[in-house]
Amino acid sequence: MTADLNIFRQVDDAKVKQFDQLSNFEIAAIFKQLAKNNLRHQPVVNGGRGNPNWIETTGRLAYSRLLEIGVEEAESTFQHDAGMAGDVKKAGLYQRVMTALNDGARRDVFLRRVIEAAVNHLQIADRDAFMYELIDGALGDHYPYPPRCLKFTEQILAQYLQKNCFKDQNLVDDVDIFPTEGGTAAMVYIFQELHSAHILYPGDTVVVNSSIFTPYLQIPVLSEYDFNVKTVTTKRSNNWQMTDEQFEELKDPKVKAFFAVNPTNPTARAITPENLQKFKEVLKANPNLIIITDDVYGTFSPDYQSIFAVAPHNTILVYSFSKLYGATGERLGLICMHKKNVCDRLIYENLLNSHLNELDEQRYSIVATDPHKMKFIDRMVADSRAIGLYHTAGLSAPQQIMMDMFSLSNLREPEGDAYVDRSRQIVTDRYNEFWNTLGLQADQTAENTRYYTLVDIYRLMCERHDQAFADYYKQHYNYLDFTYRLAVEFGTVIMDATAFGAEKGNVRVSLANLTIQDYHRIAQDMLDLVDEYYEQYQQR
Ligand SMILES: *Cc1c(COP(=O)(O)O)cnc(C)c1O
């Protein structure tokens, strides 16, 4: 075995180097290919994927039921054998649908219960209008109107954010929401608009909390934005939290925007409650700071609260249903802003003070009678369709109704909480198996989402053998050597975390996508590989 591996090693240095320039997603794709013909003929396990291997079922079944009832309603208007029906009639719709939801099956019980609860809780006077939004929306018979967000959907989403992101800060009545094609589209719209609305100029300083989801490192440096991007990189030694010095950096008024994924990907930590409070100090010193936060992993950390809750007027919140609900294919995300926010104030001040006034009057005059009062969030909607197609902007109505179903399933108690608890437990069990197998102390702080985990392979080498070996490895091997050999020899794919902005030697394992047994195997393969390196080190 050892002889074989030595032959193998003579070629791989050059091979590994060629990957240096590629993004870590590309590298993972190549390593996955290589893993198929691994030397040990093991089945491939891919611990690189962030897509969860579970789905939420109740919301999905409920959606299908709305669609089914919608078709029956449409057919009661008129019906043709060619597979054609009329449009849904609003008058009396609430009662008709509630009557149709008459069987004891899970989805009917669920729908009756959450629709009634929504009517009561949101004090919906026009029940037919609410039911029409759900049924017509599920059918996708009309352009979504208003384009930014369907009326009742916005209220439901606000309740969802209140429960999962705002927590003890009551903001439910103070927010505007723009549903988008996933969280990634939301980020694109935000940066585009910060640029178009002249809130951020080329050369402006944008601080990115790193390590971060790689595509997010790439957006702000695009040539059309040309921001001066700085990173504040968190360290394992500080439980991946920002230091006081890093908070100080944000107080410099030259810093125009701060960009964070919270809880993070790949380090999988939420900002602690104490550190959250520090944003208030930052804003006292730098009141125009715009904070952009991606809260997709929020529900995976038990004590989590969004930056939005402590800095609502300065924060643009992005949420995605992709991970918790196993719904990456649905493309369900949103942007949330406080009704009184720094972006609108800056637009107004800029326009009062400069020639941009006239330009922007023209830019939005085709869609707004009072363009300079057009809110940042509405500008995002208009600009997402090059303004001219504003009336056809917005997320598809069926997607919005699917979001309603996920949100309503979450807002039910205790079932919604049980689902969230279960999703946390799944990744926790895998996490514990993985770290126990490695024989290293796992982190058990409340901030840890356990959705991903970063392993410092130098630390692993040191703890399993000794520091001299770890140092030797660090000096003599390309940083991609470990993940490369894990793929080609063992058929085990994990991601190098350097491209996420992490320190060299860190690898990311996603706990979202495989079985407990697979995580045991990944850890065991990592140990075996470490031992192989150690053998080579001793024979050098
Ligand atoms: C997976 C992930 C998302 C989800 O993006 P969608 O476009 O909603 O699928 C968003 N942000 C981060 C940091 C992620 O890791």
The ligand as an ORCA input file, in Angstrom:
! r2SCAN-3c Opt
* xyz 0 1
  C     -27.127     28.054      1.222
  C     -27.011     29.497      1.497
  C     -28.006     30.386      1.079
  C     -29.230     29.935      0.354
  O     -29.290     30.606     -0.843
  P     -30.605     30.432     -1.730
  O     -30.321     31.269     -2.912
  O     -31.719     30.939     -0.910
  O     -30.746     28.977     -2.030
  C     -27.883     31.731      1.369
  N     -26.814     32.177      2.045
  C     -25.843     31.356      2.467
  C     -24.722     31.910      3.247
  C     -25.908     29.989      2.206
  O     -24.945     29.189      2.644
*
